[in-house]
Amino acid sequence: MLQVAAYCRVSTDKEDQANSFEAQQRYFRDYIERQPDWVLQGIYADEGISGTSTRKRVEFNKMLHAAELGQIDLIVTKEVSRFTRNTVDALQITRDLRRRGVGVLFLNDSLDTRTNDGELRLTIMSSFAQDESRRTSERSKWGQMRSMEKGVVFGGSLLGYDVIGGKMTVNPEGAEVVRLIFHKYLQERKGCSTIARELREAGGEAVSFRADLTKAEEAKALIDFAVQQYGHLDILVNNAGIAQIKLFTDITPEDWQRMFAANVDGIYHCCRAAVPYLVQQHSGTIINVSSIWGLCGASCEVHYSASKAAVIGFTQALAKELAPSGITVNCVAPGVIDTDMMASFTAEDKAALAEETPVGRLGTAEEVAKLLLYLAGEDAGYITGQVFGVNGGLVI
């Protein structure tokens, strides 16, 4: 007797979809019970979940786990687009199931992965499903962009802000925490561990982990710590870096190696440790922080400019490689931002830089952070491989 499981899914929780959802379950139960030598192992059903990624589909993943345990011989589902709309997912999952002796039968598509031509037909049909999903996403993003141009804000609330009715408003309580963090870091010169401890003592939630990211083993320890702390990894922001002003003829080999170790090797080590987790869950966001000088170069900062240019190339190449796995990789290239890196600049130096900037002032860390928050959110899911300037119009 074949142990047969059924999988069904609807992508919204609207009433008409809910009715269809219940009908699917009844249909599969009746269909399986009518087949000789078939025994219903279970019906796995995800409601209101998109098919573009498998990570949030709880029932789908339960079904795959049951197949791994040898509890399922055959999976029956309506069509390829209900199973997954990602070609890479479709092939990887069905191949893994087939190696375990588990077939997948797509009823409406008359496709059975147990047959010789099953994989070829699955590749073609899942590609169509993925393309249609992409087109639908593009139409949705276009509508969101038009709304954003009118001032509508998408996404969830952030620390310090509430999004209500498409408008971002300051949350006084959260904003006070943000101001406190910046005050402790910029004015009191306290480190992350101290700030995290003080926030916890005040009843908040914060963790810190100190690591030298130029060392592969410490970068891996950092990523592993985050996964152990929260159970998974969603976002990696590579923001650690150093700068140095020197004539090119004064840059020593040690200066050059130190610059690249901090600004490039650190990003490589963190990504190398994080990517396996992100690929496994088939989702995630990586944001690398470069600099405007990585785009156009800065006099007396050749090694710094070269390292930041390397970050841009790294980002664009990695984005292409990880896109099929549902992972976005983007780069933010700030202009002249008033941070600790400018501690050695005099007031006259800063005033001169502000005068060169078209908007007439230096940027703030908060302005860069807002872009990072957007890129880390679900609304930026179709953006990858891009370099974003936060530079007040300073482009040369």
Residue pairs with C-beta under 8 A, 6 or more apart in sequence:
1 37
1 38
1 39
2 37
2 38
2 39
2 73
2 74
3 39
3 41
3 71
3 72
3 73
3 74
4 32
4 35
4 38
4 39
4 40
4 41
4 72
4 73
4 74
4 75
4 76
5 40
5 41
5 42
5 43
5 44
5 63
5 66
5 67
5 72
5 74
5 75
5 76
6 25
6 28
6 29
6 31
6 32
6 40
6 42
6 43
6 44
6 75
6 76
6 77
7 43
7 44
7 45
7 59
7 60
7 63
7 75
7 76
7 77
7 82
7 83
8 21
8 24
8 25
8 28
8 43
8 44
8 45
8 46
8 77
8 78
8 82
9 45
9 46
9 47
9 49
9 51
9 57
9 60
9 82
10 17
10 18
10 20
10 21
10 24
10 47
10 48
11 17
11 48
11 49
11 50
11 51
12 48
13 47
13 48
18 47
21 45
21 47
24 45
24 78
25 43
25 45
28 43
28 76
29 40
29 43
31 76
31 107
32 38
32 40
32 76
33 40
38 74
41 66
41 71
41 72
42 63
42 66
44 59
44 60
44 62
44 63
45 59
46 57
46 58
46 59
46 60
49 56
49 57
50 56
50 85
51 57
51 81
51 82
51 83
51 84
51 85
51 86
51 129
51 133
52 84
52 85
52 86
52 133
52 137
52 326
53 86
53 89
53 282
53 283
53 326
54 60
54 61
54 84
54 86
54 89
54 93
54 282
55 281
55 282
55 283
55 326
63 72
63 75
64 93
64 97
66 72
67 75
67 97
67 100
67 102
68 100
70 100
72 102
73 101
73 102
73 103
74 102
74 103
74 104
74 105
75 97
75 102
75 103
75 104
75 105
76 104
76 105
76 107
77 83
77 104
77 105
77 106
77 107
78 106
78 107
78 108
79 106
79 107
79 108
79 109
80 90
80 106
80 109
80 111
80 122
80 125
80 126
80 129
81 129
81 132
81 133
83 90
83 104
83 106
84 90
84 93
84 126
84 129
85 126
85 129
85 130
85 132
85 133
86 126
86 130
86 133
86 282
86 324
86 326
87 123
87 126
87 127
87 130
87 324
88 324
88 325
89 282
90 122
90 123
90 126
91 119
91 122
91 123
91 126
94 104
94 113
94 118
94 119
94 122
95 119
97 103
97 104
97 113
98 113
98 114
103 112
103 113
103 114
104 112
104 113
105 111
105 112
105 113
105 114
106 112
106 122
106 125
109 121
109 125
111 118
111 121
111 122
111 125
112 118
113 119
113 122
137 381
137 382
138 382
141 382
144 154
144 379
147 154
147 166
148 154
151 166
151 167
152 166
152 167
153 163
153 166
153 167
153 168
154 163
154 166
154 379
155 163
155 374
155 377
155 378
155 379
156 163
156 377
157 163
157 171
158 174
158 373
159 174
159 177
159 178
160 170
160 171
160 174
160 175
160 177
160 178
161 168
161 169
161 170
161 171
161 174
161 175
162 168
162 169
162 170
162 171
162 174
163 169
177 199
177 204
180 199
181 195
181 199
182 365
182 366
184 190
184 194
184 195
184 198
185 195
186 340
190 198
192 208
192 210
193 208
193 210
195 206
195 208
196 206
196 207
196 208
197 208
199 205
199 206
200 206
207 229
209 221
209 222
209 225
209 226
211 218
211 219
211 221
211 222
212 218
213 219
213 222
213 240
213 262
213 265
213 266
213 269
213 270
214 261
214 262
214 265
214 266
214 269
215 269
216 269
216 272
216 273
219 266
219 269
219 270
219 272
219 273
220 269
220 272
220 273
222 270
222 273
223 233
223 236
223 270
223 273
223 274
223 277
224 273
226 233
227 233
227 277
232 277
232 281
233 274
233 277
233 278
233 281
233 284
234 283
234 284
234 285
235 284
235 285
235 286
235 287
235 376
236 270
236 271
236 274
236 278
236 284
236 285
236 286
236 287
237 287
237 289
237 372
237 376
238 266
238 267
238 270
238 271
238 286
238 287
238 288
238 289
238 311
239 289
240 262
240 266
241 262
241 263
241 266
241 289
241 307
242 258
242 259
242 262
242 263
243 301
243 304
243 341
244 255
244 259
244 301
244 303
244 304
245 300
245 301
246 255
246 300
246 301
246 303
247 300
248 300
248 302
251 302
251 303
255 303
256 303
259 303
259 304
259 306
259 307
260 303
260 306
260 307
260 310
262 307
263 304
263 307
263 308
263 310
263 311
264 307
264 310
264 311
264 314
267 288
267 311
267 314
268 314
271 286
271 318
274 284
274 286
275 322
275 327
277 284
278 284
278 286
278 322
278 325
278 327
279 322
279 325
279 327
282 325
282 326
283 326
283 327
284 326
284 327
284 328
285 327
285 328
285 329
285 330
285 375
285 376
285 380
286 318
286 322
286 327
286 328
286 329
286 330
287 329
287 330
287 331
287 332
287 372
287 375
287 376
288 311
288 314
288 315
288 329
288 330
288 331
288 332
289 311
289 331
289 332
289 333
289 334
289 368
290 308
290 309
290 311
290 312
290 315
290 331
290 332
290 333
290 387
291 304
291 305
291 308
291 333
291 334
292 333
292 334
292 335
292 336
292 389
292 391
292 394
292 395
293 301
293 304
293 305
293 308
294 305
294 307
294 308
294 309
294 310
294 311
294 312
294 333
295 309
295 312
295 333
295 387
295 389
296 395
296 396
297 305
297 309
298 304
298 305
308 333
311 331
312 331
312 333
312 387
315 329
315 330
315 331
315 385
315 387
316 331
316 385
316 387
318 329
319 328
319 329
319 330
319 384
319 385
319 386
320 385
322 328
322 329
323 384
323 385
327 384
328 375
328 380
328 381
328 383
328 384
329 384
329 385
330 375
330 380
330 383
330 384
330 385
330 386
330 387
330 388
331 386
331 387
331 388
332 368
332 371
332 372
332 375
332 387
332 388
332 390
333 387
333 388
333 389
333 390
333 391
334 363
334 368
334 389
334 390
334 391
335 357
335 363
335 389
335 390
335 391
335 392
335 394
336 342
336 353
336 354
336 357
336 362
336 363
336 391
336 392
336 394
337 362
337 363
337 364
337 365
337 367
337 368
337 390
338 350
338 362
338 363
338 364
338 365
339 365
342 350
342 362
345 353
350 362
353 362
354 360
354 361
354 362
356 394
357 391
357 392
357 393
357 394
358 392
358 393
358 394
359 392
359 393
360 392
361 392
362 392
363 390
363 391
363 392
367 390
368 390
371 388
371 390
374 380
375 383
375 388
389 395
